[in-house]
Amino acid sequence: MKLIGVVLLCAGAVAQPAVIAPFETTDWGTPSGKIDELVLGKLAERGIEPARPCSDEVFVRRVYLDMLGTLPQPHEARQFIKDDSPKKRAVLIDKLFRREEFAEYWALKWCDLLRVKAEFPINLWPNAVQAYHHWIRDALRENMRYDDFARALLASSGSNFRVPPVNFYRAVQGKAPDELASAAALTFMGVRAGDWPEAERANLAAFFSKVAFKGTKEWKEEIVYLDPEAREPLDVVFPDGVEMRIAGDKDPREVFAAWLIAPGNRWFARNIVNRVWAWLMGRGIIHEPDDIRPDNPASNPELLAYLERELVGSGYDLRHLYRLVLNSRTYQQSCVPRTESAEAEALFACYPVRRLDAEVLIDALCWITGTRERYQSPIPEPFTFVPEYERSIALADGSITSPFLEMFGRPSRDTGLESERLGQPTDAQRLHLLNSSNVQRRIRNGWRIAGLLKRGRGRPEAAVRAVYEVVLTRQPTAAELQAVMEYSEASGLKPKEVAEDLVWALINTKEFLYRH
């Protein structure tokens, strides 16, 4: 554990040069685009200098974590870094879309938003959770149009076991029309309808006034349907103030969905482009991403409007949106700010440093050490089984958890709010990573570290380089390598013990714990 202090002191003792290696580079390999024009224009207005380009070592780690929730393997990182093609970053982005982890990781984000949870207080129950999760994951894998995705969730009827999208309504804690309406507004408009005036809330609730629920003889199954006795015409007022009479035989939800996903409806496109930007950039153009209201303006309205137009023009292709952001220089900036302006973060003058999600962090620790995580449900139901080799990003059920996930801020999935995920570090987290016997056992008994030592036997510098590649996705600097070798000689420890100390030191650095 003394090595933690050595590594941190070494990092802090070096004066910052013009370009901080290995985190930054001097030249852009990525062409500038419309996003960059709009961001730089806003920065120039405020006299804020943008960050430099990030290095290839930083980019490959960043894009794997942001797209897959997964660390790149050393051979993948080496292959990318050695590639001298000017288009290699764009090629890698397109390649990662085809990885299974892409659908799994983004399904995790949507399951948080859609409250996919078997137990109290959501009570979807395991069969529905599995069906719902599979549908969400498949929609992302197949790149379903976002308007079709939203329409399916808003307008489906049937068994929650056999028609997975109806679980959108089942996952709302209450079944009253205003509660269903609030969930729809939060998810697809990014607004908190509970804060609206009473008359506006009632207008929105009218679209969900005919939704009914009934059980079946199958365990925990429930049918979502339209009340057959509610056949009177329905007078409604849309959130934009337009009035309409809906015929008695028409599903009001379908009318609302058609209004919502119409190309001219800014609520719909604005919400999802702002969410995607926040997921990739750590902060929404409107902040918070699920608190859109007139007195919470966008930090860059032109940027938001541009992304809205691009999404609609692409036929609601979310991957087109991802590509625009990921291939921008704005996304590929260094995390090292070049200004002390309080507005720099909100105007995206650098890539925002933020801690890894709980699921991503435990998966990374398991991969680095070659160990597994055990999951549990506090209120277990039949047919709930999660093998130990399952990664946390692939867990379907918000009720299935572990002490580590709970400690590191995994959301409870009770409200659908982004703020349920807690990303701020705590004392308990720090103590766990520094002193936990669980972490110690992982490092000491895991097969991956032992394998690195075996391959580097008789070549201590090679073993150190291999550890850095596995944990930080880069080679150690000359100063870091020297610090480790001096520690090895001065401590008198065996090579295995030095390697264990090094791994423990590196997983406690901000460079490992944070997206950067």
Secondary structure as the mmCIF struct_conf table of DSSP 4:
data_model
#
loop_
_struct_conf.conf_type_id
_struct_conf.id
_struct_conf.beg_label_comp_id
_struct_conf.beg_label_asym_id
_struct_conf.beg_label_seq_id
_struct_conf.end_label_comp_id
_struct_conf.end_label_asym_id
_struct_conf.end_label_seq_id
HELX_RH_AL_P HELX_RH_AL_P1 LYS A 2 ALA A 13
BEND BEND1 VAL A 14 VAL A 14
HELX_LH_PP_P HELX_LH_PP_P1 ALA A 15 GLN A 16
BEND BEND2 ALA A 18 VAL A 19
TURN_TY1_P TURN_TY1_P1 ALA A 21 PHE A 23
STRN STRN1 GLU A 24 GLU A 24
BEND BEND3 THR A 26 ASP A 27
BEND BEND4 THR A 30 THR A 30
HELX_RH_AL_P HELX_RH_AL_P2 LYS A 34 ARG A 46
TURN_TY1_P TURN_TY1_P2 GLY A 47 GLY A 47
HELX_LH_PP_P HELX_LH_PP_P2 GLU A 49 ARG A 52
STRN STRN2 PRO A 53 CYS A 54
HELX_LH_PP_P HELX_LH_PP_P3 SER A 55 SER A 55
HELX_RH_AL_P HELX_RH_AL_P3 ASP A 56 LEU A 68
BEND BEND5 GLY A 69 THR A 70
HELX_LH_PP_P HELX_LH_PP_P4 LEU A 71 GLN A 73
HELX_RH_AL_P HELX_RH_AL_P4 PRO A 74 LYS A 82
TURN_TY1_P TURN_TY1_P3 PRO A 86 LYS A 87
HELX_RH_AL_P HELX_RH_AL_P5 LYS A 88 PHE A 97
TURN_TY1_P TURN_TY1_P4 ARG A 98 ARG A 98
BEND BEND6 ARG A 99 ARG A 99
HELX_RH_AL_P HELX_RH_AL_P6 GLU A 100 LEU A 113
TURN_TY1_P TURN_TY1_P5 LEU A 114 ARG A 115
BEND BEND7 ALA A 118 GLU A 119
TURN_TY1_P TURN_TY1_P6 PHE A 120 ILE A 122
HELX_RH_AL_P HELX_RH_AL_P7 PRO A 126 ARG A 141
TURN_TY1_P TURN_TY1_P7 GLU A 142 ASN A 143
HELX_RH_AL_P HELX_RH_AL_P8 TYR A 146 ALA A 155
STRN STRN3 GLY A 158 SER A 159
TURN_TY1_P TURN_TY1_P8 ASN A 160 ARG A 162
BEND BEND8 VAL A 163 VAL A 163
HELX_RH_3T_P HELX_RH_3T_P1 PRO A 164 VAL A 166
HELX_RH_AL_P HELX_RH_AL_P9 ASN A 167 ARG A 170
TURN_TY1_P TURN_TY1_P9 ALA A 171 ALA A 171
BEND BEND9 VAL A 172 GLN A 173
BEND BEND10 ALA A 176 ALA A 176
HELX_RH_AL_P HELX_RH_AL_P10 PRO A 177 MET A 189
HELX_RH_3T_P HELX_RH_3T_P2 ALA A 193 ASP A 195
BEND BEND11 TRP A 196 TRP A 196
HELX_RH_AL_P HELX_RH_AL_P11 GLU A 198 ALA A 206
TURN_TY1_P TURN_TY1_P10 PHE A 207 LYS A 210
STRN STRN4 VAL A 211 GLY A 215
BEND BEND12 LYS A 217 GLU A 218
TURN_TY1_P TURN_TY1_P11 TRP A 219 LYS A 220
STRN STRN5 GLU A 222 LEU A 226
TURN_TY1_P TURN_TY1_P12 PRO A 228 GLU A 229
BEND BEND13 GLU A 232 GLU A 232
STRN STRN6 LEU A 234 VAL A 237
TURN_TY1_P TURN_TY1_P13 PRO A 239 ASP A 240
BEND BEND14 GLY A 241 GLY A 241
STRN STRN7 GLU A 243 ILE A 246
TURN_TY1_P TURN_TY1_P14 GLY A 248 ASP A 249
BEND BEND15 LYS A 250 LYS A 250
HELX_RH_AL_P HELX_RH_AL_P12 PRO A 252 ILE A 261
BEND BEND16 ALA A 262 ALA A 262
TURN_TY1_P TURN_TY1_P15 PRO A 263 GLY A 264
HELX_RH_AL_P HELX_RH_AL_P13 ARG A 266 MET A 281
BEND BEND17 GLY A 282 ARG A 283
BEND BEND18 ILE A 285 GLU A 288
TURN_TY1_P TURN_TY1_P16 PRO A 289 ASP A 290
TURN_TY1_P TURN_TY1_P17 PRO A 294 ASP A 295
BEND BEND19 ASN A 296 ASN A 296
BEND BEND20 SER A 299 ASN A 300
HELX_RH_AL_P HELX_RH_AL_P14 PRO A 301 GLY A 313
TURN_TY1_P TURN_TY1_P18 SER A 314 GLY A 315
BEND BEND21 TYR A 316 TYR A 316
HELX_RH_AL_P HELX_RH_AL_P15 LEU A 318 LEU A 326
TURN_TY1_P TURN_TY1_P19 ASN A 327 ASN A 327
BEND BEND22 SER A 328 SER A 328
TURN_TY1_P TURN_TY1_P20 ARG A 329 GLN A 332
STRN STRN8 GLN A 333 GLN A 333
BEND BEND23 CYS A 335 VAL A 336
BEND BEND24 ARG A 338 ARG A 338
TURN_TY1_P TURN_TY1_P21 ALA A 342 PHE A 348
BEND BEND25 ALA A 349 CYS A 350
HELX_LH_PP_P HELX_LH_PP_P5 TYR A 351 VAL A 353
STRN STRN9 ARG A 354 ARG A 355
HELX_LH_PP_P HELX_LH_PP_P6 LEU A 356 ASP A 357
HELX_RH_AL_P HELX_RH_AL_P16 ALA A 358 THR A 369
TURN_TY1_P TURN_TY1_P22 GLY A 370 GLY A 370
STRN STRN10 GLN A 376 GLN A 376
BEND BEND26 PRO A 378 ILE A 379
TURN_TY1_P TURN_TY1_P23 PRO A 382 PHE A 383
TURN_TY1_P TURN_TY1_P24 GLU A 388 TYR A 389
HELX_RH_3T_P HELX_RH_3T_P3 SER A 392 ALA A 394
TURN_TY1_P TURN_TY1_P25 GLY A 398 SER A 399
STRN STRN11 THR A 401 THR A 401
HELX_RH_AL_P HELX_RH_AL_P17 PRO A 403 MET A 407
TURN_TY1_P TURN_TY1_P26 PHE A 408 GLY A 409
BEND BEND27 ASP A 414 THR A 415
HELX_RH_3T_P HELX_RH_3T_P4 GLU A 418 GLU A 420
BEND BEND28 ARG A 421 ARG A 421
BEND BEND29 GLN A 424 GLN A 424
HELX_RH_AL_P HELX_RH_AL_P18 ASP A 427 ASN A 435
HELX_RH_AL_P HELX_RH_AL_P19 SER A 437 ASN A 445
HELX_RH_AL_P HELX_RH_AL_P20 TRP A 447 ARG A 455
TURN_TY1_P TURN_TY1_P27 GLY A 456 GLY A 458
HELX_RH_AL_P HELX_RH_AL_P21 PRO A 460 LEU A 472
BEND BEND30 THR A 473 ARG A 474
HELX_LH_PP_P HELX_LH_PP_P7 GLN A 475 THR A 477
HELX_RH_AL_P HELX_RH_AL_P22 ALA A 478 SER A 491
HELX_RH_AL_P HELX_RH_AL_P23 PRO A 495 ILE A 507
TURN_TY1_P TURN_TY1_P28 ASN A 508 ASN A 508
BEND BEND31 THR A 509 THR A 509
HELX_RH_AL_P HELX_RH_AL_P24 LYS A 510 LEU A 513
STRN STRN12 TYR A 514 ARG A 515
#
